[in-house]
Amino acid sequence: MSIKLGLGLPQMKAYDLGRDVPLVARTAEETGYESLWVFERALVPEPMTQGLYGIPGLPWPDHYRGVADPLVTLTLAAAATRSARLGTSVLIAPLHIPFQLARTLATLDNASGGRVVAGLGTGWSVDEYAAAGVAPMDKRGAVLDELLDVCAAVWGPDPVSYQGELTTIAPSEVGPKPARPIPVYLAGSGGRALRRVVDRADGWMPVSMGAAQVAEDWRKLRDLAAERGRERPLDVCVRANLSYSAKPFEGEGRQAFQGSVAQIVEDLAEHAAMDGVTELLIDLSATVHDARELIDVSSELYAAARAAGI
């Protein structure tokens, strides 16, 4: 059976959200993409107070400016499609009030007929935490753990009750319920993050910087799962942030998922061949000019990937 292919939706300010999100979502589903994905970026600080991913001096990309709310974007996509799964890659969990996020995800899953995949992470931007965080950044892991607990409670049977550091739910009826158990995917590659994936997640969402790096992190994750006695299999959805160009990248120094459709398909094939990878999420919305080009290139990529046996 072929690996699943997903597509990132257009959320940047270059797009007309009300027009382009439904159009891209509907066309992607018709093309054959099994899933549609959004990411979260709350703000871009001016002036920059922290480098990208916390790396000193590394500038933030321009496409991070004016990124649309992920759950509003996903709702637009849900209304325009019938079967594609609707995923977040990822929501920055500590920027959300746990109870409200759990209810929103449940409502979207209910309304879409059971299509939501809740991809969650802890984030890295101190400025986003200062503006929107529900707790200090040094407590981000604990906030994610509480969010997972709250989701399990809210999505479960009534009466719902919970007592945590941020959340208190007196015994209550909370609805609507998800149409089916919502899969939870977690990001991360470090020690604590990987333990959380093993102990609490249905799937793992690495961002690929190359197949060798993903393979090494996957080996660590499998070893940790064996050590901690996990028997239930993990879905592995690799996020591929594309740097697309119409012409092939020539010379030394090509990065993973950089270049022409043919070069990108080679990289997709390398990742798809890895034992355990169940899905590849292709996001090229930052490297095309408009929705028409996004549709054309994503359709060409899908056809070329399937023709290559992916």
KANOR-V628696 format. One record per backbone hydrogen bond with DSSP energy under -0.5 kcal/mol. CO is the residue of the C=O (numbers start at 0). NH is the residue of the N-H. E is the energy in kcal/mol with one decimal. If there is no record, write none. Layout:
BEGIN
CO;NH;E  CO;NH;E
END
This chain:
BEGIN
3;279;-2.3  4;33;-2.2  4;34;-0.9  5;281;-2.8  6;36;-2.2  8;10;-0.6  10;67;-2.4  11;14;-1.9  14;16;-0.9  15;18;-0.6  15;19;-3.9  16;20;-1.8  16;21;-0.5  18;22;-1.5  19;23;-3.0  20;24;-2.6  21;25;-2.6  22;26;-2.3  23;27;-2.7  24;28;-2.1  25;29;-2.1  26;30;-2.2  27;31;-1.6  27;32;-2.1  33;84;-2.6  34;6;-2.1  35;86;-3.2  36;8;-3.0  37;88;-4.0  50;53;-2.4  51;54;-2.2  53;55;-0.6  54;57;-1.9  56;58;-0.6  57;51;-3.4  60;63;-1.7  61;64;-1.9  63;65;-0.5  63;66;-0.8  64;12;-0.8  68;72;-2.1  69;73;-2.4  70;74;-1.7  71;75;-2.0  72;76;-1.9  73;77;-2.5  74;78;-2.0  75;79;-0.8  76;79;-0.6  76;80;-0.6  77;80;-0.9  84;35;-2.8  84;86;-0.6  85;116;-2.5  86;37;-1.6  89;39;-0.8  90;92;-1.3  90;120;-2.2  91;94;-2.4  92;95;-2.0  93;133;-2.3  95;97;-0.5  96;100;-2.4  97;101;-2.5  98;102;-2.1  99;103;-2.3  100;104;-2.5  101;105;-2.0  102;106;-2.6  103;107;-2.5  104;108;-2.3  105;109;-2.5  106;110;-2.8  107;111;-1.9  108;112;-0.5  108;113;-3.2  109;112;-0.9  114;85;-3.6  115;182;-0.6  116;87;-1.5  116;118;-1.1  117;119;-0.6  117;184;-2.1  118;90;-2.8  119;186;-1.9  120;92;-2.1  123;125;-0.6  124;128;-1.7  125;129;-2.2  126;130;-1.9  127;131;-2.7  127;132;-0.6  128;132;-1.7  135;138;-2.1  136;139;-1.9  138;142;-2.2  139;143;-2.2  140;144;-2.2  141;145;-2.3  142;146;-2.7  143;147;-2.3  144;148;-2.0  145;149;-2.9  146;150;-2.8  147;151;-2.1  148;152;-2.0  149;153;-3.3  150;154;-2.8  151;155;-0.5  152;155;-0.7  159;171;-1.9  161;168;-3.3  166;163;-3.0  167;169;-0.6  168;161;-2.0  171;158;-0.5  171;159;-3.4  171;173;-0.6  182;117;-2.5  182;184;-0.6  183;201;-3.1  183;202;-1.5  184;119;-2.7  185;204;-2.3  189;193;-2.8  190;194;-2.1  191;195;-2.1  192;196;-2.0  193;197;-2.5  194;198;-2.6  195;199;-2.5  195;200;-0.5  196;200;-1.8  201;234;-2.2  202;185;-2.2  203;236;-2.4  205;207;-0.6  205;238;-3.0  209;208;-0.6  209;213;-1.9  210;214;-2.7  211;215;-2.0  212;216;-2.3  213;217;-2.6  214;218;-2.1  215;219;-2.0  216;220;-2.2  217;221;-2.6  218;222;-2.4  219;223;-2.4  220;224;-2.4  221;225;-2.2  222;226;-2.3  223;227;-2.3  224;229;-2.6  225;228;-0.8  234;203;-2.6  235;237;-0.6  235;277;-2.1  235;278;-1.9  237;239;-0.6  237;280;-3.0  238;207;-2.6  238;240;-0.6  239;241;-0.9  239;282;-2.5  242;258;-2.6  254;257;-1.3  256;242;-2.8  258;244;-2.0  259;263;-2.7  260;264;-2.6  261;265;-1.6  262;266;-1.7  263;267;-2.6  264;268;-2.6  265;269;-1.9  266;270;-1.9  267;271;-2.9  268;272;-1.6  270;273;-1.5  273;276;-1.4  277;3;-2.0  278;237;-2.4  279;5;-2.8  279;281;-0.6  280;239;-3.5  280;282;-0.6  281;7;-2.6  281;283;-0.5  282;241;-2.4  283;286;-1.6  289;293;-2.2  290;294;-2.6  291;295;-2.5  292;296;-2.9  293;297;-2.2  294;298;-2.1  295;299;-2.1  296;300;-2.9  297;301;-2.3  298;302;-2.2  299;303;-2.4  300;304;-2.8  301;305;-2.5  302;306;-2.2  303;307;-1.4  304;309;-2.5  305;308;-1.5  309;2;-0.9
END
